[in-house]
Amino acid sequence: MSEPTRSTVPDDLVGAAVRAAENLGKDVADVPLVAIAEEAGVSRSTLLRRVGGSRGALDEAVRAAGVDPGGRRPVRARAVEAAAGLISGQGLASATLEAVAASAECSVHSLYAAFGGRDGLLRAVFERYSPILDLEEAVARPGEDLRTRVHGIYRLVAAGLGREPRVLPALLADVFARPEGPAADLVSRLVFPRMLAGLGAWLAGEVAAGRIRDLPVPLLMQQMIGPIAVHSILRPALRGVPGADFPDPEETCAVFADAFLRAAAIPPEPRTD
């Protein structure tokens, strides 16, 4: 077994950094180098030279000594970003708690404390990197006519599927490849019920109001989201293919939105006065 890598930062400078932080009531990472140098009895330039020219090396040496230097973003934010990057680049299966902890530079125990487990982490990733929150806000917004709202929904979905990291496209691609796999299980337990409660409830209300045809709500959801989802997933892969000259994203959303309205919306009764 190989020996753990030892810090090249002298112990006296690590101690000086910790003492300076305690004196100022701050995290080590937030203490100015000049204050640490003063505590160590050296100049700032000497301090930098002795730590190898990097403030980061000093903070890492403090961490290696068992003291959290602070100055870092919360574990929850780092973990959500790390998991999203893993899913986007390597698929859902790559986002194990161990892999996320390594990427986020935290412990698995910290992930359990922040999320309660992998499901909680994946739920947070989905909320952060999918259009679900924007969709829920959009369908709850009062005063919009049906056409305006449908067009807005298409733009939100396209934007959510197109932004990096591409979490939702990676998740859907995994579902298509393995309908019985873990991604499909995640969709059935976490994603679809949330969509059904938000977008599905709005569609049901539009059916009840006589503005959308009385079709099963899950099918209406698929009819609405399916075309723009497939297009958004495939669009990057088809760039440069002869004949695959798509309109710009705004026009594409308008085309799909109008197609849905023609298929599902009930034309208003003509006025008789």
C-alpha contacts under 8 A as a table, 3 or more apart, distances in Angstrom:
res1	aa1	res2	aa2	distance
7	S	10	P	7.83
7	S	61	A	5.77
7	S	64	A	7.58
8	T	51	V	7.30
8	T	61	A	8.00
9	V	13	L	7.04
9	V	14	V	7.24
9	V	50	R	6.91
9	V	51	V	5.11
9	V	52	G	7.66
9	V	57	A	7.26
9	V	58	L	6.49
9	V	61	A	6.36
10	P	13	L	5.58
10	P	14	V	6.70
10	P	50	R	7.54
10	P	51	V	7.50
11	D	14	V	5.02
11	D	15	G	6.20
12	D	15	G	5.08
12	D	16	A	6.13
12	D	40	A	7.32
13	L	16	A	4.88
13	L	17	A	6.14
13	L	36	I	7.89
13	L	40	A	6.31
13	L	47	L	7.87
14	V	17	A	5.18
14	V	18	V	6.38
14	V	58	L	6.99
14	V	61	A	6.70
14	V	62	V	5.69
14	V	65	A	7.97
15	G	18	V	5.18
15	G	19	R	6.16
16	A	19	R	5.13
16	A	20	A	6.02
16	A	36	I	5.99
16	A	37	A	7.75
16	A	39	E	5.53
16	A	40	A	5.23
17	A	20	A	5.18
17	A	21	A	6.20
17	A	28	V	6.27
17	A	31	V	7.90
17	A	36	I	5.21
17	A	39	E	7.58
17	A	40	A	7.99
17	A	62	V	7.79
18	V	21	A	5.14
18	V	22	E	6.27
18	V	28	V	6.28
18	V	62	V	7.59
19	R	22	E	5.05
19	R	23	N	6.11
19	R	39	E	7.48
20	A	23	N	5.07
20	A	24	L	6.21
20	A	28	V	7.66
20	A	31	V	7.20
20	A	35	A	6.55
20	A	36	I	5.73
20	A	39	E	6.21
21	A	24	L	5.25
21	A	25	G	5.76
21	A	26	K	5.05
21	A	27	D	5.72
21	A	28	V	5.10
21	A	31	V	6.08
22	E	25	G	5.03
22	E	26	K	6.61
22	E	27	D	7.99
23	N	26	K	7.99
24	L	31	V	7.70
26	K	30	D	6.21
26	K	31	V	6.50
27	D	30	D	5.31
27	D	31	V	6.66
27	D	69	P	5.69
27	D	70	G	5.19
27	D	71	G	6.62
28	V	31	V	5.32
28	V	59	D	7.19
28	V	68	D	7.94
28	V	69	P	4.66
28	V	70	G	6.38
28	V	71	G	7.62
29	A	59	D	6.39
29	A	69	P	5.27
29	A	70	G	5.63
29	A	71	G	5.00
30	D	70	G	7.60
30	D	71	G	6.13
31	V	35	A	6.72
31	V	36	I	7.13
32	P	35	A	5.42
32	P	36	I	6.71
33	L	36	I	5.07
33	L	37	A	6.05
33	L	44	R	6.49
33	L	47	L	7.96
34	V	37	A	5.00
34	V	38	E	6.11
34	V	43	S	7.51
34	V	44	R	5.40
35	A	38	E	5.07
35	A	39	E	6.25
36	I	39	E	5.09
36	I	40	A	6.20
37	A	40	A	5.00
37	A	41	G	6.04
37	A	42	V	5.18
37	A	43	S	5.62
37	A	44	R	5.33
37	A	47	L	5.88
38	E	41	G	4.98
38	E	42	V	6.07
38	E	43	S	6.96
38	E	44	R	7.90
39	E	42	V	7.86
42	V	46	T	6.18
42	V	47	L	6.45
43	S	46	T	5.12
43	S	47	L	6.18
44	R	47	L	5.03
44	R	48	L	6.26
45	S	48	L	5.14
45	S	49	R	6.17
46	T	49	R	5.02
46	T	50	R	6.13
47	L	50	R	5.20
47	L	51	V	6.32
48	L	51	V	5.27
48	L	52	G	6.25
48	L	53	G	4.68
48	L	54	S	6.58
48	L	55	R	7.34
49	R	52	G	5.22
49	R	53	G	5.22
50	R	53	G	7.31
51	V	54	S	6.31
51	V	55	R	7.44
51	V	57	A	6.49
51	V	58	L	6.19
52	G	57	A	7.36
54	S	57	A	5.34
54	S	58	L	7.03
55	R	58	L	5.29
55	R	59	D	6.51
56	G	59	D	5.11
56	G	60	E	6.13
57	A	60	E	5.11
57	A	61	A	6.13
58	L	61	A	5.05
58	L	62	V	6.28
59	D	62	V	5.09
59	D	63	R	6.29
59	D	69	P	5.84
60	E	63	R	4.95
60	E	64	A	6.09
60	E	69	P	7.81
61	A	64	A	4.93
61	A	65	A	6.22
62	V	65	A	5.08
62	V	66	G	6.76
62	V	67	V	5.64
62	V	68	D	6.98
62	V	69	P	6.26
63	R	66	G	5.23
63	R	67	V	4.90
63	R	68	D	5.14
63	R	69	P	6.04
64	A	67	V	7.22
73	R	77	A	6.69
73	R	78	R	6.65
74	P	77	A	5.55
74	P	78	R	6.43
75	V	78	R	5.15
75	V	79	A	5.86
75	V	104	A	7.37
75	V	106	C	6.84
75	V	110	S	7.20
75	V	111	L	7.49
75	V	114	A	7.40
76	R	79	A	5.22
76	R	80	V	6.19
76	R	111	L	7.48
76	R	114	A	5.99
76	R	115	F	7.73
77	A	80	V	5.35
77	A	81	E	6.36
78	R	81	E	5.31
78	R	82	A	6.06
78	R	104	A	5.31
79	A	82	A	4.95
79	A	83	A	5.98
79	A	100	V	6.21
79	A	101	A	6.94
79	A	103	S	7.79
79	A	104	A	5.25
79	A	111	L	7.51
79	A	121	L	7.90
80	V	83	A	5.24
80	V	84	A	6.09
80	V	121	L	6.85
80	V	124	A	6.75
80	V	125	V	5.42
80	V	128	R	7.95
81	E	84	A	5.11
81	E	85	G	6.21
81	E	104	A	7.96
81	E	125	V	7.65
82	A	85	G	5.21
82	A	86	L	6.32
82	A	100	V	5.79
82	A	103	S	5.79
82	A	104	A	5.64
83	A	86	L	5.11
83	A	87	I	6.14
83	A	95	A	5.59
83	A	100	V	5.52
83	A	122	L	7.82
83	A	125	V	7.13
84	A	87	I	5.19
84	A	88	S	6.01
84	A	125	V	6.22
84	A	129	Y	7.63
84	A	165	P	6.35
84	A	166	R	7.91
84	A	167	V	5.98
85	G	88	S	5.18
85	G	89	G	6.03
85	G	165	P	6.00
85	G	167	V	7.80
86	L	89	G	5.27
86	L	90	Q	5.59
86	L	91	G	6.73
86	L	92	L	7.54
86	L	94	S	6.11
86	L	95	A	5.75
86	L	100	V	7.75
87	I	90	Q	5.41
87	I	91	G	4.30
87	I	92	L	4.82
87	I	93	A	7.57
87	I	94	S	6.45
87	I	95	A	6.07
87	I	167	V	5.98
87	I	170	A	6.61
87	I	171	L	7.56
88	S	91	G	5.99
88	S	92	L	7.99
88	S	165	P	5.62
88	S	166	R	5.07
88	S	167	V	4.91
88	S	169	P	7.90
88	S	170	A	5.59
90	Q	93	A	7.70
90	Q	94	S	5.95
91	G	94	S	5.80
91	G	95	A	7.53
91	G	170	A	5.92
91	G	171	L	6.93
91	G	174	D	7.03
92	L	95	A	5.62
92	L	170	A	7.48
92	L	171	L	6.48
92	L	174	D	7.50
92	L	182	P	7.82
92	L	183	A	6.54
93	A	96	T	6.79
93	A	182	P	7.62
94	S	99	A	7.17
95	A	99	A	6.11
95	A	100	V	6.02
96	T	99	A	5.19
96	T	100	V	6.13
96	T	118	R	7.55
97	L	100	V	5.10
97	L	101	A	5.94
97	L	108	V	6.14
97	L	111	L	7.32
97	L	118	R	6.50
98	E	101	A	5.15
98	E	102	A	6.22
98	E	108	V	6.17
99	A	102	A	5.15
99	A	103	S	6.19
100	V	103	S	5.10
100	V	104	A	5.90
101	A	104	A	5.10
101	A	105	E	5.71
101	A	106	C	4.99
101	A	107	S	5.42
101	A	108	V	5.62
101	A	111	L	7.21
102	A	105	E	5.08
102	A	106	C	6.51
102	A	107	S	7.54
103	S	106	C	7.95
106	C	110	S	6.53
106	C	111	L	7.75
107	S	110	S	5.13
107	S	111	L	6.70
108	V	111	L	5.06
108	V	112	Y	6.45
109	H	112	Y	5.12
109	H	113	A	6.25
110	S	113	A	4.96
110	S	114	A	6.12
111	L	114	A	5.06
111	L	115	F	5.83
111	L	116	G	7.17
111	L	117	G	6.86
111	L	121	L	7.80
112	Y	115	F	5.33
112	Y	116	G	4.45
112	Y	117	G	4.93
112	Y	118	R	7.85
113	A	116	G	5.79
115	F	118	R	7.24
115	F	119	D	7.89
115	F	120	G	4.83
115	F	121	L	5.37
116	G	119	D	7.80
116	G	120	G	5.92
116	G	121	L	7.78
117	G	120	G	5.54
117	G	121	L	6.50
118	R	121	L	5.00
118	R	122	L	6.12
119	D	122	L	5.14
119	D	123	R	6.03
120	G	123	R	5.05
120	G	124	A	6.24
121	L	124	A	5.15
121	L	125	V	6.28
122	L	125	V	4.94
122	L	126	F	6.09
123	R	126	F	5.10
123	R	127	E	6.24
123	R	190	L	6.89
124	A	127	E	5.16
124	A	128	R	6.12
125	V	128	R	5.10
125	V	129	Y	5.97
126	F	129	Y	5.40
126	F	130	S	5.39
126	F	132	I	7.88
126	F	167	V	7.56
126	F	168	L	7.50
126	F	191	V	7.87
127	E	130	S	5.71
127	E	131	P	7.45
127	E	132	I	6.21
127	E	133	L	6.44
129	Y	160	G	7.00
129	Y	165	P	7.51
129	Y	166	R	7.77
129	Y	167	V	6.39
129	Y	168	L	7.37
130	S	133	L	7.68
130	S	160	G	5.35
130	S	161	L	6.94
130	S	167	V	7.31
130	S	168	L	6.17
131	P	134	D	5.30
131	P	135	L	5.97
131	P	156	L	6.31
131	P	157	V	5.89
131	P	159	A	7.70
131	P	160	G	4.80
131	P	161	L	7.60
132	I	135	L	5.04
132	I	136	E	6.14
132	I	194	R	7.98
132	I	195	M	7.23
133	L	136	E	5.12
133	L	137	E	6.24
134	D	137	E	5.13
134	D	138	A	6.04
134	D	156	L	6.98
135	L	138	A	4.93
135	L	139	V	6.18
135	L	153	I	6.60
135	L	156	L	6.95
135	L	157	V	7.87
135	L	198	G	7.53
135	L	199	L	7.05
136	E	139	V	5.49
136	E	140	A	6.30
136	E	198	G	5.46
136	E	199	L	6.84
137	E	140	A	5.23
137	E	141	R	6.25
138	A	141	R	5.29
138	A	149	R	7.46
138	A	152	G	7.71
138	A	153	I	7.17
139	V	149	R	7.45
139	V	198	G	7.31
139	V	199	L	6.69
139	V	202	W	6.21
140	A	202	W	7.95
141	R	144	E	7.25
144	E	148	T	6.21
144	E	149	R	6.01
145	D	148	T	5.52
145	D	149	R	6.27
146	L	149	R	5.23
146	L	150	V	6.09
146	L	211	R	7.81
147	R	150	V	5.24
147	R	151	H	6.19
147	R	261	L	7.35
148	T	151	H	5.33
148	T	152	G	6.20
149	R	152	G	5.03
149	R	153	I	6.16
150	V	153	I	5.08
150	V	154	Y	6.38
150	V	257	A	6.18
150	V	261	L	7.88
151	H	154	Y	5.25
151	H	155	R	6.44
151	H	253	C	7.05
151	H	254	A	6.29
151	H	257	A	5.42
151	H	258	D	7.80
152	G	155	R	5.18
152	G	156	L	6.24
153	I	156	L	5.09
153	I	157	V	6.17
154	Y	157	V	5.19
154	Y	158	A	6.11
154	Y	225	I	7.70
154	Y	228	I	7.16
154	Y	253	C	5.58
154	Y	254	A	7.69
154	Y	256	F	7.62
154	Y	257	A	6.33
155	R	158	A	5.19
155	R	159	A	6.05
155	R	250	E	7.14
155	R	253	C	5.92
156	L	159	A	5.16
156	L	160	G	6.05
157	V	160	G	5.11
157	V	161	L	6.12
157	V	225	I	7.71
157	V	228	I	7.50
157	V	229	A	7.42
158	A	161	L	5.24
158	A	162	G	6.02
158	A	228	I	6.64
158	A	229	A	7.15
158	A	232	S	6.21
158	A	249	P	7.76
158	A	253	C	7.32
159	A	162	G	5.14
159	A	163	R	6.17
160	G	163	R	5.69
161	L	166	R	6.58
161	L	167	V	7.89
161	L	168	L	6.22
161	L	169	P	6.29
161	L	229	A	7.20
161	L	232	S	6.24
161	L	233	I	7.18
162	G	166	R	6.69
162	G	232	S	6.43
162	G	233	I	7.75
163	R	166	R	6.02
164	E	167	V	7.64
166	R	169	P	5.66
166	R	170	A	6.27
167	V	170	A	5.26
167	V	171	L	6.19
168	L	171	L	4.95
168	L	172	L	6.10
169	P	172	L	5.12
169	P	173	A	5.96
169	P	233	I	5.72
170	A	173	A	5.11
170	A	174	D	6.23
171	L	174	D	5.19
171	L	175	V	6.38
171	L	183	A	6.09
172	L	175	V	4.92
172	L	176	F	6.22
172	L	183	A	7.64
173	A	176	F	5.14
173	A	177	A	6.17
174	D	177	A	5.07
174	D	178	R	5.96
174	D	179	P	7.87
174	D	181	G	7.85
174	D	183	A	6.01
174	D	184	A	7.63
175	V	178	R	5.21
175	V	179	P	5.05
175	V	180	E	7.72
175	V	181	G	6.98
175	V	183	A	5.50
175	V	184	A	4.99
176	F	179	P	5.83
178	R	181	G	5.04
178	R	183	A	7.87
178	R	184	A	7.42
179	P	183	A	7.99
179	P	184	A	5.70
180	E	184	A	6.05
180	E	185	D	7.21
181	G	184	A	5.51
181	G	185	D	6.49
182	P	185	D	4.92
182	P	186	L	6.17
183	A	186	L	4.99
183	A	187	V	6.21
184	A	187	V	5.03
184	A	188	S	6.14
185	D	188	S	5.17
185	D	189	R	6.15
186	L	189	R	5.24
186	L	190	L	5.62
186	L	191	V	6.81
187	V	190	L	5.52
187	V	191	V	4.56
187	V	192	F	5.68
188	S	191	V	6.29
188	S	192	F	5.55
188	S	193	P	7.04
189	R	192	F	6.92
189	R	193	P	6.70
190	L	193	P	6.10
190	L	194	R	6.52
191	V	194	R	5.39
191	V	195	M	6.33
192	F	195	M	4.97
192	F	196	L	5.97
193	P	196	L	4.96
193	P	197	A	6.15
194	R	197	A	5.19
194	R	198	G	6.34
195	M	198	G	5.21
195	M	199	L	5.48
195	M	200	G	6.31
196	L	199	L	5.84
196	L	200	G	4.20
196	L	201	A	6.40
196	L	218	P	7.39
197	A	200	G	5.67
197	A	201	A	5.43
198	G	201	A	5.38
198	G	202	W	6.43
199	L	202	W	5.19
199	L	203	L	6.26
199	L	221	M	7.39
200	G	203	L	5.11
200	G	204	A	6.15
200	G	217	V	6.05
200	G	218	P	7.03
200	G	221	M	6.50
201	A	204	A	5.05
201	A	205	G	6.27
202	W	205	G	5.06
202	W	206	E	6.34
203	L	206	E	5.02
203	L	207	V	6.23
203	L	212	I	7.60
203	L	217	V	6.72
203	L	220	L	7.53
203	L	221	M	7.81
204	A	207	V	5.05
204	A	208	A	6.19
204	A	217	V	6.34
205	G	208	A	5.01
205	G	209	A	6.13
206	E	209	A	4.98
206	E	210	G	6.31
206	E	211	R	5.35
206	E	212	I	5.58
207	V	210	G	5.17
207	V	211	R	5.84
207	V	212	I	4.69
207	V	213	R	5.94
207	V	214	D	5.58
207	V	215	L	7.98
208	A	211	R	7.70
208	A	214	D	7.95
209	A	212	I	7.77
210	G	213	R	7.12
210	G	266	I	6.99
211	R	265	A	5.80
211	R	266	I	5.19
211	R	267	P	7.52
211	R	268	P	7.70
212	I	264	A	5.54
212	I	265	A	4.36
212	I	266	I	5.29
213	R	264	A	5.46
213	R	265	A	6.05
213	R	266	I	6.00
215	L	219	L	7.09
215	L	220	L	6.55
216	P	219	L	5.44
216	P	220	L	6.33
217	V	220	L	4.91
217	V	221	M	6.14
218	P	221	M	5.07
218	P	222	Q	6.32
219	L	222	Q	5.03
219	L	223	Q	5.98
220	L	223	Q	4.96
220	L	224	M	6.04
220	L	264	A	7.94
221	M	224	M	5.11
221	M	225	I	5.99
221	M	226	G	7.80
222	Q	225	I	5.26
222	Q	226	G	5.00
223	Q	226	G	5.69
223	Q	227	P	7.17
223	Q	260	F	7.25
224	M	227	P	7.05
224	M	228	I	7.86
224	M	257	A	7.92
224	M	260	F	6.17
225	I	228	I	5.76
225	I	229	A	5.93
226	G	229	A	5.14
226	G	230	V	6.13
227	P	230	V	5.34
227	P	231	H	6.12
227	P	256	F	7.19
228	I	231	H	5.02
228	I	232	S	5.95
228	I	253	C	7.26
228	I	256	F	6.75
229	A	232	S	5.18
229	A	233	I	6.20
230	V	233	I	5.22
230	V	234	L	6.17
231	H	234	L	5.25
231	H	235	R	5.66
232	S	235	R	5.33
232	S	236	P	7.60
233	I	236	P	7.02
233	I	237	A	7.95
234	L	237	A	5.36
234	L	238	L	6.37
235	R	238	L	5.30
235	R	239	R	6.63
236	P	239	R	5.65
238	L	241	V	5.48
238	L	244	A	6.69
239	R	244	A	7.25
239	R	245	D	7.96
240	G	244	A	7.29
241	V	244	A	5.44
241	V	245	D	7.89
242	P	245	D	7.53
246	F	252	T	7.49
247	P	250	E	7.96
247	P	251	E	5.90
247	P	252	T	5.66
248	D	251	E	5.50
248	D	252	T	6.10
249	P	252	T	4.93
249	P	253	C	6.14
250	E	253	C	5.28
250	E	254	A	6.39
251	E	254	A	4.96
251	E	255	V	6.22
252	T	255	V	5.16
252	T	256	F	6.39
253	C	256	F	5.27
253	C	257	A	5.98
254	A	257	A	5.05
254	A	258	D	6.03
255	V	258	D	5.33
255	V	259	A	6.19
256	F	259	A	5.04
256	F	260	F	6.27
257	A	260	F	5.20
257	A	261	L	6.30
258	D	261	L	5.03
258	D	262	R	6.14
259	A	262	R	5.19
259	A	263	A	6.26
260	F	263	A	5.12
260	F	264	A	5.85
260	F	265	A	7.57
261	L	264	A	5.26
261	L	265	A	4.85
262	R	265	A	6.04
